[in-house]
Amino acid sequence: MEVILPPELELIVSRQLTSGKYPDPIAVIRAAIELLEQQDDIYQGKLGELQQAVRVGWEASQRGEVVDGKIAMEQIRANLRSRYPQQD
């Protein structure tokens, strides 16, 4: 299988080879693919966390446990002010 890279990707591979971090173009591509897989794993983990947070929020709203946006922001600001008082 032959892979033809566009010039901008060839330049990136060339820079990595020049830096001495990788012995050959395949090593550069392998490292890039491993990073892509790690990124996908992280994304899937974050997606699951976000989906869980949405479920919790939806269930709370169904029970009527919601706070007006302005009130919520005031509470957040008050909490931050108590944690991090301004220093003169």
C-alpha positions as CSV (number, residue, x, y, z in Angstrom):
1,M,0.0,0.0,0.0
2,E,1.4,3.4,-1.0
3,V,0.3,6.5,0.7
4,I,0.7,9.9,-1.0
5,L,0.7,12.8,1.4
6,P,-0.2,16.4,0.4
7,P,2.8,18.8,0.5
8,E,1.8,20.3,3.8
9,L,1.8,16.9,5.5
10,E,5.1,15.9,3.8
11,L,6.6,19.1,5.3
12,I,5.4,18.1,8.8
13,V,6.8,14.6,8.4
14,S,10.1,16.0,7.1
15,R,10.4,18.4,10.1
16,Q,9.8,15.5,12.5
17,L,12.5,13.5,10.8
18,T,14.9,16.5,10.9
19,S,14.3,16.9,14.6
20,G,15.7,13.4,15.1
21,K,12.7,12.3,17.1
22,Y,11.7,9.6,14.6
23,P,13.9,7.3,12.6
24,D,11.6,7.1,9.5
25,P,8.3,8.4,8.0
26,I,6.4,5.3,9.2
27,A,7.4,6.1,12.8
28,V,6.0,9.6,12.4
29,I,2.8,8.4,11.0
30,R,2.5,5.7,13.6
31,A,2.9,8.3,16.4
32,A,0.3,10.5,14.8
33,I,-2.2,7.6,14.6
34,E,-1.5,6.7,18.2
35,L,-2.2,10.3,19.3
36,L,-5.4,10.2,17.2
37,E,-6.6,7.1,19.0
38,Q,-5.8,8.6,22.4
39,Q,-7.8,11.7,21.4
40,D,-10.7,9.5,20.4
41,D,-10.5,7.7,23.7
42,I,-10.5,11.0,25.6
43,Y,-13.4,12.3,23.5
44,Q,-15.5,9.2,24.2
45,G,-14.8,9.5,27.9
46,K,-15.7,13.2,27.9
47,L,-18.8,12.5,25.9
48,G,-20.0,9.9,28.4
49,E,-19.4,12.4,31.3
50,L,-21.3,15.1,29.4
51,Q,-24.2,12.7,28.7
52,Q,-24.4,11.8,32.4
53,A,-24.4,15.4,33.4
54,V,-27.2,16.1,30.9
55,R,-29.2,13.2,32.4
56,V,-28.7,14.5,35.9
57,G,-29.8,18.0,34.9
58,W,-32.8,16.8,32.9
59,E,-33.9,14.6,35.9
60,A,-33.5,17.6,38.3
61,S,-35.5,19.8,35.9
62,Q,-38.3,17.2,35.8
63,R,-38.5,17.3,39.6
64,G,-38.7,21.1,39.5
65,E,-35.2,21.5,41.0
66,V,-34.1,24.3,38.7
67,V,-32.7,27.8,39.5
68,D,-33.2,30.9,37.3
69,G,-30.0,31.7,35.3
70,K,-29.5,35.2,37.0
71,I,-29.8,33.7,40.5
72,A,-27.5,30.9,39.6
73,M,-24.8,33.3,38.3
74,E,-25.2,35.4,41.5
75,Q,-24.7,32.3,43.6
76,I,-21.6,31.3,41.6
77,R,-20.1,34.8,41.8
78,A,-20.8,34.9,45.6
79,N,-19.1,31.5,46.0
80,L,-16.1,32.7,44.0
81,R,-15.8,35.9,46.0
82,S,-15.9,34.0,49.3
83,R,-13.2,31.6,48.0
84,Y,-11.0,34.2,46.4
85,P,-11.4,37.5,48.3
86,Q,-9.9,40.5,46.4
87,Q,-6.6,41.6,47.8
88,D,-5.7,45.3,47.7
